Amino acid sequence: MTDEGLLWADALEDAALKDNYERWHTNGLYTGNSYVTARHGNGSHVTFNPRSGFWGGGGSADHVLAMLYSYVPGRC
């Protein structure tokens, strides 16, 4: 066993999330896609869609985002 971890992983105390996230709408309808910005421990930023499935609508990313924000207390 090593202490190197996964290539893309940061310790939770080194990561932070933007205070809010963007919900993607098309023709005024929520598509189920939401985008959140995270700061890595090295200071770089990444924006990603934490959606849990392919088929959209109905808030498919909302549950995953709520869980993500509960795990990562820091905000960037």
C-alpha positions as CSV (number, residue, x, y, z in Angstrom):
1,M,0.0,0.0,0.0
2,T,1.3,3.5,-0.9
3,D,0.3,7.0,0.2
4,E,0.3,8.3,-3.4
5,G,-3.5,7.9,-3.9
6,L,-5.3,8.4,-7.2
7,L,-3.7,10.6,-9.9
8,W,-6.6,13.1,-9.9
9,A,-7.4,13.1,-6.2
10,D,-6.7,15.9,-3.7
11,A,-7.1,15.7,0.0
12,L,-10.6,17.1,0.9
13,E,-9.1,19.7,3.1
14,D,-7.1,21.0,0.2
15,A,-10.0,21.2,-2.3
16,A,-12.7,23.9,-2.4
17,L,-15.9,24.4,-4.4
18,K,-17.3,27.7,-5.8
19,D,-20.1,29.1,-3.6
20,N,-22.7,28.3,-6.2
21,Y,-23.2,26.3,-9.4
22,E,-24.7,26.9,-12.8
23,R,-27.9,25.1,-13.9
24,W,-27.9,24.6,-17.7
25,H,-31.2,25.6,-19.4
26,T,-32.2,25.1,-23.1
27,N,-35.2,27.0,-24.4
28,G,-36.0,27.9,-20.8
29,L,-36.1,24.3,-19.6
30,Y,-33.7,22.8,-17.1
31,T,-31.8,20.0,-18.9
32,G,-30.6,18.2,-15.8
33,N,-27.1,19.4,-16.3
34,S,-25.4,21.6,-13.7
35,Y,-21.8,22.8,-13.7
36,V,-19.7,23.3,-10.5
37,T,-16.2,24.8,-10.3
38,A,-13.7,23.2,-8.0
39,R,-10.2,24.4,-6.9
40,H,-7.5,21.7,-6.6
41,G,-5.0,21.8,-3.8
42,N,-2.4,23.3,-6.2
43,G,-4.7,26.3,-6.9
44,S,-5.8,25.2,-10.4
45,H,-9.6,25.3,-11.2
46,V,-11.8,22.8,-13.0
47,T,-15.4,23.1,-14.1
48,F,-17.4,19.8,-14.4
49,N,-20.9,18.3,-14.6
50,P,-21.4,15.9,-11.8
51,R,-24.5,14.4,-13.4
52,S,-25.3,10.8,-12.4
53,G,-26.9,9.6,-15.6
54,F,-27.2,10.3,-19.3
55,W,-31.0,11.0,-19.6
56,G,-31.7,14.6,-18.5
57,G,-34.4,16.7,-16.9
58,G,-35.8,16.4,-13.4
59,G,-32.7,17.4,-11.6
60,S,-30.4,14.5,-12.2
61,A,-27.4,16.5,-11.1
62,D,-29.0,18.1,-8.0
63,H,-28.7,15.1,-5.7
64,V,-25.1,14.5,-6.7
65,L,-24.3,18.3,-6.1
66,A,-26.0,18.3,-2.7
67,M,-23.9,15.3,-1.7
68,L,-20.7,16.9,-3.1
69,Y,-21.2,20.2,-1.3
70,S,-21.8,18.3,2.0
71,Y,-18.5,16.5,1.7
72,V,-16.3,19.5,0.7
73,P,-16.9,22.3,3.2
74,G,-14.4,24.8,1.7
75,R,-15.5,27.3,-0.9
76,C,-13.4,29.1,-3.5
